[in-house]
Amino acid sequence: MSAKAVVTVWMYPVISQEQAATAYWTQIEKDFEAANAAIDLRIEQQPWANRDQKLATAFSGGKGPDVLLLGPDQGVEALTFLKTLYDAGAIPKSALSNANVVADQAFRKQQVAMGFTNTLIDAKTVTASWGAANVIVGVPLENKKRVGFGLPGGLAVNAGSKDVEAAGKFLTFMTQPKQVISLGTAANFLSPRTDAPVPATDEQSKKFEEALQYAYSGEVNPAARQVMALVAVEIQAVLTGDAAAGPRRRGQAVRRPAVQTALTACE
C-alpha cells in the first residue's frame, strides 16, 4: 500500500473563538479526507502575531507548510490627515503598534469613539460588552470618494510543497461554495463571491453587506506588504515627531515567501 500524501496547512484565527475554530477545522479535515482518501490533511492553527517572520523563517529553511492563508495588508494627504488626528489626541498611542485588534485595546475599552477598519466580528465583540444600543455600524466615510477596504483571505500553495497536486486539491475543496459559506458563517465574514453568499442574519451583518459596494479588496501592488513593512516605522516617526526613528530602518529589506498560486476563500 502506498503511503498517503501529507498536506500541512497553516491556518490563522479567521474564526476568533478558539473552541469554535478547533471544531470547524477538525470537521474540515474529516470532510476533506472523506472525499480524498489518499491524502492526510493536517491543519495547524497559528497565531497572527509575528506571522510574516515565522513564514519567512520556515520558507528559508525549507520547512514551510504546503498551504497557508494569505491576507493583503495611498500618500501625503492621507498621512497629513493622520498626523492632524494624532496631534489632536484622537489616535491613541497604542494604535501605532496595534495590529487592528479590538480585544484589550482602546476601542474595546471605550477610550476611543470610532474604529475605521473594523470587521463584523469586532462589531459583535463590542456589542457583547457595551450593549446593542451603544453600537452603530455605518458605511465607510467619504472624502473625495466613499471607499472601504476589503480583506479577502487567500489560500496559497507553497512552491516548495512536496505534493503540489494534493495541496491543490485542498484549495479546490475549500473554494467550493459549501465551504465558502460555512467558513464565512463560522467566522462572521462576508463572502467575496456572488455564487456563494453568506446569509446576513442580523442588522449589523446587513450593514456590513451594504458596505461591500464601496470596498476595494487586496493589494494595490504585489510588493505592497513588503513596502508597508518598511514604511510603517516612517509613518510612526511622522506621527510621534521622532525624526530619528525612520532612518535606522531604511537599509532593511523584507524577503517575500515563495508562493505558487493563491485562491480567494473568504472576506
LINURDA-V447284 format. One line per field, one symbol per residue. ss: DSSP state (A for helix, B for strand, O for the rest). psi: psi as a letter, one per 40 degrees, with the letter a starting at -180 (. if undefined). burial: # if it has 9 or more other ideal C-beta (glycine too) atoms within 8 Angstrom, else .. Layout:
ss->???
psi->???
burial->???
This chain:
ss->OOOOBBBBBBBBOOOOOAAAAAAAAAAAAAAAAAAOOOBBBBBBBBOOOOAAAAAAAAAAOOOOOOBBBBBOOOOAAAAAAAAAAAAOOOOOAAAAOOOOOOOOOOOOOOOOOOOOOOOAAAAAAAAAAAOAAAOOOOOOOBOOOBOBBBOOBBBBBBOOOOOAAAAAAAAAAAOOAAAAAAAAAAAOOOOOOOOOOOOOOOAAAAAAAAAAAABBBOOOOOOAAAAAAAAAAAAAAAAAOOAAAAAOOOOOOOOOOOBBBBBBBBO
psi->hiiihhhhhhiifdhdhdddddddddddddddddegdehhhhhhhiidhfddddddddddefeiidiihihh.baddddddddddddeeehiddedehffhdhfidddefeieihefiidddddddddddideehhhiiiihcdihhihighhhhihhdeiegddddddddddeeiddddddddddefiiieheeghhhheiddddddddedeehhiaieidedddddddeddddddddeegdeddddedeiihhhihhdiihhdi.
burial->....###########....###.##..##.###..#..#.######....##.###.##....#######.#......#..##.##....#......#...#..####...#.....##########.......#....#.......###########..#.##.######.###...###############..#.#.....######.##.##.#......#######..########....##..#....#..#.##.######
